[in-house]
Amino acid sequence: MMKSIVSSKYLACLVGSIILNLLFIINIYVGGQWKLSWSSRAAIEAETVAAIYCSGHGRAYLDGLVVVGNKPVCDCNTCFTGPDCSQFIPHCTANADGGDPLFLEPFWMQHLASSALVVAGWHQMSYTYSGKSFFSEELAKVVRKVHASVGNAVTQNRFIIFGAGSTQVLSAAVFALSPENTSSPAKVVTSVPYYPVDKQQTQYFSSQKFKYEGDAYRWKNRSDCSITNMIEIVTSPNNPDGQLKKAIFHGPNVKTIYDHAYYWPHFTPIPAPSDEDVMVFTLSKLTGHAGTRLGWAVIKDETVFNRMMIHMQMNSMGVSKDAQLRAFKLLNVVLEEGTGIFDFAYQTLKSRWERLVQTVSLSNRFSLQENNPQYCTFYNKVRQLSPAYAWLKCEREEDKDCYAVLEAANIIGRQGNLFGVEDGYVRLSLVRTQDDFDILIERLHKLITEEDGDKTM
Amino acid sequence: MMKSIVSSKYLACLVGSIILNLLFIINIYVGGQWKLSWSSRAAIEAETVAAIYCSGHGRAYLDGLVVVGNKPVCDCNTCFTGPDCSQFIPHCTANADGGDPLFLEPFWMQHLASSALVVAGWHQMSYTYSGKSFFSEELAKVVRKVHASVGNAVTQNRFIIFGAGSTQVLSAAVFALSPENTSSPAKVVTSVPYYPVDKQQTQYFSSQKFKYEGDAYRWKNRSDCSITNMIEIVTSPNNPDGQLKKAIFHGPNVKTIYDHAYYWPHFTPIPAPSDEDVMVFTLSKLTGHAGTRLGWAVIKDETVFNRMMIHMQMNSMGVSKDAQLRAFKLLNVVLEEGTGIFDFAYQTLKSRWERLVQTVSLSNRFSLQENNPQYCTFYNKVRQLSPAYAWLKCEREEDKDCYAVLEAANIIGRQGNLFGVEDGYVRLSLVRTQDDFDILIERLHKLITEEDGDKTM
């Protein structure tokens, strides 16, 4: 009897132990981790750094600053400091300046497993893909799929070229559309308010081929324009004001570049797929990866495409394959997730815009850009802009320098005159981190309510 | 008795099972893999693709071409084909054209674990590092360490800037060194034989600021040069011939850019650390990662540095952070391995050069560049060049078009006239895959021995 109890205890232990063994075996062999060899060290390293706690107000990077010892430190959001970014800096300045698209960071933090990337040391060392092109065919395929799934651009029978962000792609397009042998340079124009980089970049690279000629409206109806080569850059949705813009110039001597960086359903209704001659897009405003520097153009004409290829060769011998690989990975996640990233981004920006409207509407001192509803084929409904930037106007006569008004209230925006208009306007970025946006709203609210306080005095 | 046997069998099984459990626990918890969570899927994916068998004549890439189904196919070396690159293509053309530095690929295949890289989806999304610069301070630190360990450049109290390969960095330097307000553009010169890209790029971007003016020797001793702004690009070691070159022009109106892409101990003796005003380097010819597009300049003057920063902003809003991260990882391996990568690369190129010399010496029809021994401070010995390129001369009167002579023998080199000299010269690349080099030697050997056959007829 005693022995039989012992035996059955043994048996129970044995069965338990065997089950545990089976679980381990299943875990190891079915879990897939059994396969890992050369990538383990790097994976542990990356996960260790990613696990560094930064209080939700920062994050540590694999190549982040190393202050003491060997471990990267937290990279804190504006207005936060301390080893774990937990200390709020009182009275700090709200940064609403640049278009750093960190509003999308939480999406990627929620999609860790699918968006991670492992790169072998010997990965893609060559200048080219299979000895052919500087540009990945597989990436171009994914880009076409993304456009098809969103319905924002026609890519069938179109050429696709990549560059270091839309910045390099826009420049390549200007060079490529300029006449080769001409006595007078092509006039490059943009209509106010325009994206400042178009002006600065065109002026910087100006040559006998092209010259920046300012606001497009200034040239409208001038007779000499019908004989001159014109290149119009149309930023649509526009930066700063988010409006869907159309070209001002048309005709045989006119070339048009559509900068569609913001033509994605998180920023704007998509009335129809764009089908322009040269359309420029960027990963930065689609997935939020500005630092990757990966933009592309969708091009109708083969000659223009070939000339842009030459530009990319002359300028930088193609574009980083590491950037192309990263884009390939991220865009595949975009496709896998269906409407996921657009829903996330749209909801975020819509809620930011609504909070901003609510805050600004407390006063008559400021106004925002128009926001007329339009039908969006992506969401199959009428909707408003959920723009990347607020185009804020100071309405009072005495607030001529709107930038200074905000600066005095501890808010840094971008001055209206950079966009070719008077300083009654300021651009406020709505695409930065949630911290940046929250502090912006707080500062704006304070500015507006204190103003009410002044009034009642 | 029977029961006791059963019991002891149970006991043995139990003990065995418990030991197995312990082994699993040790394996999982001490092996370190227990930590892996979000990176596993990507790691398995990368290792699976890397394990695709390509017969040693190719490799499969994560973003490689997908022909059927979902799995990337082998990317085969020149002259090899088939699903696993096992089929040799008879009579195929030897490719000795471009400078694709695949000779370093085996080094990275031998250092899999240390050179692997894992990137989180949310890694470095911002344009800048910590809101400050487009360029990674941590990468700059590693670059300084590499130069210090090799002794090829002085970097203390120098500025470092990154760009998309030396191509973009060289262009940034030309723009930055051109006078701002001038009636006559700076003359950009290079001495023959020169690196063709310098000419092509300068001509492509030429403006009122600078103009390409051809061979430097042509301008030497001309009186008007003392009053004109000159920019001389000195490629040293030179591309095509590997010689350590010095500037031809000196004086208050002369700016010099040293292209030191090949100033590493695998290509050349290092007589002393270079200490020039503007020195340009590239990952491509150091680690072999041409596709990453990551070059840098070491700069003495702050104004020049600031102007190059503006160029990088205007041109591409900085440089891909993915490229910077990859470079950071790879250069850290370079440092970890001491002289490892240089030894590997030097031995490979030395042996290639010796095989080439042996082959060419079988005939008087061809000759190679001079290769005078010099003291190398890195190896503490007198040694010869182990150059990246052979600068082959066709010695016979009737072989004026040396490129055509080689082409007829199924060898593609790069025509001498691209380098500013007559077509009696051809550049042959010695830095490509081992397959490319082997086939080059085979074709050359055949050409030379058949020629002997002709002679004996």
Contacts between the chains, C-beta under 8 A, distances in Angstrom:
chain1	res1	chain2	res2	distance
A	3	B	3	5.2
A	3	B	4	7.4
A	3	B	7	6.8
A	4	B	3	7.5
A	6	B	7	6.6
A	7	B	3	6.8
A	7	B	6	6.5
A	7	B	7	5.4
A	7	B	10	6.4
A	10	B	7	6.4
A	10	B	10	4.0
A	10	B	11	6.3
A	10	B	14	5.9
A	11	B	10	6.2
A	13	B	14	5.4
A	14	B	10	5.8
A	14	B	13	5.3
A	14	B	14	4.6
A	14	B	17	6.2
A	17	B	14	6.1
A	17	B	17	3.8
A	17	B	18	5.5
A	17	B	21	6.0
A	18	B	17	5.5
A	20	B	17	7.9
A	20	B	21	5.3
A	21	B	17	5.8
A	21	B	20	5.3
A	21	B	21	5.8
A	21	B	24	7.1
A	24	B	21	6.9
A	24	B	24	3.9
A	24	B	25	7.9
A	24	B	28	7.4
A	25	B	24	7.9
A	27	B	28	8.0
A	28	B	24	7.3
A	28	B	27	7.9
A	28	B	28	7.4
A	31	B	40	7.8
A	32	B	40	6.5
A	32	B	41	7.9
A	32	B	44	5.0
A	33	B	33	5.4
A	33	B	36	6.5
A	33	B	40	6.0
A	33	B	44	7.9
A	35	B	44	5.5
A	35	B	47	5.8
A	35	B	48	7.3
A	36	B	33	6.4
A	36	B	36	7.4
A	36	B	40	7.4
A	36	B	43	5.4
A	36	B	44	6.9
A	36	B	47	6.4
A	37	B	47	6.6
A	37	B	112	7.8
A	37	B	113	7.7
A	38	B	47	6.8
A	38	B	50	7.7
A	38	B	112	3.6
A	38	B	113	4.8
A	38	B	116	5.6
A	39	B	39	7.8
A	39	B	43	4.1
A	39	B	46	5.9
A	39	B	47	5.7
A	39	B	113	8.0
A	39	B	116	5.0
A	39	B	118	6.9
A	40	B	32	6.6
A	40	B	33	6.1
A	40	B	36	7.4
A	40	B	43	7.4
A	40	B	113	7.4
A	41	B	113	4.9
A	41	B	114	7.1
A	41	B	116	6.8
A	42	B	113	7.6
A	42	B	116	3.9
A	42	B	117	5.7
A	42	B	118	4.5
A	43	B	36	5.4
A	43	B	39	4.1
A	43	B	40	7.4
A	43	B	43	5.1
A	43	B	118	4.9
A	44	B	32	5.5
A	44	B	35	5.5
A	44	B	36	6.9
A	45	B	118	7.0
A	46	B	39	5.9
A	46	B	118	3.6
A	46	B	119	7.1
A	46	B	120	6.4
A	47	B	35	5.8
A	47	B	36	6.4
A	47	B	37	6.6
A	47	B	38	6.8
A	47	B	39	5.7
A	47	B	118	7.7
A	48	B	35	7.3
A	50	B	38	7.7
A	50	B	120	5.3
A	59	B	122	7.0
A	61	B	123	6.3
A	61	B	124	5.8
A	62	B	118	7.8
A	62	B	119	7.5
A	62	B	123	6.9
A	62	B	325	6.7
A	63	B	124	7.4
A	63	B	136	5.8
A	63	B	138	5.2
A	63	B	139	6.9
A	63	B	324	7.1
A	63	B	325	5.1
A	63	B	328	4.7
A	64	B	138	7.2
A	65	B	129	7.8
A	65	B	130	6.7
A	65	B	137	6.4
A	65	B	138	6.5
A	66	B	138	6.5
A	72	B	138	8.0
A	75	B	129	8.0
A	75	B	130	5.4
A	78	B	131	7.1
A	95	B	131	7.8
A	98	B	127	6.8
A	100	B	125	7.8
A	100	B	126	4.9
A	100	B	127	5.7
A	100	B	128	7.5
A	101	B	125	6.9
A	102	B	125	6.0
A	102	B	126	6.3
A	104	B	125	7.1
A	105	B	122	5.1
A	105	B	125	5.7
A	108	B	120	7.6
A	108	B	121	3.8
A	108	B	122	3.9
A	108	B	125	7.5
A	109	B	121	7.7
A	109	B	122	5.1
A	111	B	121	6.0
A	112	B	37	7.7
A	112	B	38	3.6
A	112	B	120	6.8
A	112	B	121	6.4
A	113	B	37	7.7
A	113	B	38	4.8
A	113	B	39	8.0
A	113	B	40	7.4
A	113	B	41	4.9
A	113	B	42	7.6
A	114	B	41	7.0
A	114	B	121	7.6
A	115	B	120	7.4
A	115	B	121	2.6
A	115	B	122	7.7
A	116	B	38	5.6
A	116	B	39	5.0
A	116	B	41	6.8
A	116	B	42	3.9
A	116	B	43	8.0
A	116	B	118	6.6
A	116	B	119	6.9
A	116	B	120	6.0
A	116	B	121	6.2
A	117	B	42	5.7
A	117	B	118	7.2
A	117	B	119	4.4
A	117	B	121	7.7
A	118	B	39	6.9
A	118	B	42	4.5
A	118	B	43	4.9
A	118	B	45	7.0
A	118	B	46	3.6
A	118	B	47	7.7
A	118	B	62	7.9
A	118	B	116	6.6
A	118	B	117	7.2
A	118	B	118	5.3
A	118	B	119	7.8
A	119	B	46	7.1
A	119	B	62	7.5
A	119	B	116	6.9
A	119	B	117	4.4
A	119	B	118	7.8
A	119	B	119	7.0
A	119	B	326	6.9
A	120	B	46	6.4
A	120	B	50	5.3
A	120	B	108	7.6
A	120	B	112	6.8
A	120	B	115	7.4
A	120	B	116	6.0
A	121	B	108	3.8
A	121	B	109	7.7
A	121	B	111	6.0
A	121	B	112	6.4
A	121	B	114	7.6
A	121	B	115	2.6
A	121	B	116	6.2
A	121	B	117	7.7
A	121	B	329	7.9
A	121	B	330	6.8
A	121	B	333	7.1
A	122	B	59	6.9
A	122	B	105	5.2
A	122	B	108	4.0
A	122	B	109	5.2
A	122	B	115	7.7
A	123	B	61	6.3
A	123	B	62	6.9
A	124	B	61	5.8
A	124	B	63	7.4
A	124	B	291	4.6
A	125	B	100	7.8
A	125	B	101	6.9
A	125	B	102	6.0
A	125	B	104	7.1
A	125	B	105	5.7
A	125	B	108	7.5
A	125	B	288	5.2
A	125	B	289	5.2
A	125	B	290	6.3
A	125	B	291	5.8
A	126	B	100	4.9
A	126	B	102	6.2
A	126	B	290	6.2
A	126	B	291	5.5
A	127	B	98	6.8
A	127	B	100	5.7
A	127	B	284	7.9
A	127	B	290	4.5
A	127	B	291	6.0
A	128	B	100	7.5
A	128	B	291	7.7
A	129	B	65	7.8
A	130	B	65	6.7
A	130	B	75	5.5
A	131	B	78	7.0
A	131	B	95	7.8
A	136	B	63	5.8
A	137	B	65	6.4
A	138	B	63	5.2
A	138	B	64	7.2
A	138	B	65	6.4
A	138	B	66	6.5
A	138	B	72	8.0
A	139	B	63	6.8
A	163	B	316	7.4
A	164	B	164	5.9
A	164	B	315	7.8
A	164	B	316	3.6
A	164	B	317	7.5
A	164	B	319	7.0
A	164	B	320	6.4
A	165	B	316	5.9
A	165	B	317	5.2
A	167	B	314	8.0
A	167	B	315	7.3
A	167	B	316	5.4
A	167	B	317	4.4
A	168	B	315	6.4
A	168	B	316	4.2
A	168	B	317	8.0
A	171	B	315	6.9
A	197	B	317	7.9
A	200	B	314	6.4
A	201	B	314	5.2
A	201	B	315	7.9
A	204	B	310	7.9
A	204	B	311	7.8
A	204	B	314	4.4
A	205	B	205	7.2
A	205	B	207	7.5
A	205	B	314	7.3
A	206	B	207	6.7
A	207	B	205	7.4
A	207	B	206	6.7
A	207	B	207	3.9
A	207	B	208	7.5
A	208	B	207	7.4
A	284	B	127	8.0
A	288	B	125	5.2
A	289	B	125	5.2
A	290	B	125	6.3
A	290	B	126	6.1
A	290	B	127	4.5
A	291	B	124	4.6
A	291	B	125	5.8
A	291	B	126	5.6
A	291	B	127	6.0
A	291	B	128	7.8
A	291	B	318	7.9
A	291	B	320	7.4
A	291	B	321	3.7
A	291	B	322	7.6
A	292	B	320	5.9
A	292	B	321	6.5
A	292	B	322	5.4
A	293	B	316	6.1
A	293	B	317	6.8
A	293	B	318	6.6
A	293	B	319	6.7
A	293	B	320	4.3
A	293	B	321	7.4
A	294	B	320	7.3
A	310	B	204	7.8
A	311	B	204	7.8
A	314	B	167	8.0
A	314	B	200	6.3
A	314	B	201	5.2
A	314	B	204	4.4
A	314	B	205	7.3
A	315	B	164	7.8
A	315	B	167	7.3
A	315	B	168	6.3
A	315	B	171	6.8
A	315	B	201	7.9
A	315	B	315	6.9
A	316	B	163	7.4
A	316	B	164	3.7
A	316	B	165	5.9
A	316	B	167	5.4
A	316	B	168	4.2
A	316	B	293	6.1
A	316	B	316	7.2
A	317	B	164	7.5
A	317	B	165	5.2
A	317	B	167	4.4
A	317	B	168	8.0
A	317	B	197	7.9
A	317	B	293	6.7
A	318	B	291	7.9
A	318	B	293	6.6
A	319	B	164	7.0
A	319	B	293	6.7
A	319	B	320	7.8
A	320	B	164	6.4
A	320	B	291	7.4
A	320	B	292	5.8
A	320	B	293	4.3
A	320	B	294	7.3
A	320	B	319	7.8
A	320	B	320	4.2
A	320	B	322	6.4
A	320	B	323	4.1
A	321	B	291	3.7
A	321	B	292	6.5
A	321	B	293	7.4
A	322	B	291	7.7
A	322	B	292	5.4
A	322	B	320	6.4
A	322	B	322	4.0
A	322	B	323	4.9
A	322	B	325	7.5
A	322	B	326	4.7
A	323	B	320	4.1
A	323	B	322	5.0
A	323	B	323	6.4
A	324	B	63	7.0
A	325	B	62	6.7
A	325	B	63	5.1
A	325	B	322	7.5
A	326	B	119	6.9
A	326	B	322	4.8
A	328	B	63	4.7
A	329	B	121	7.9
A	330	B	121	6.8
A	333	B	121	7.1
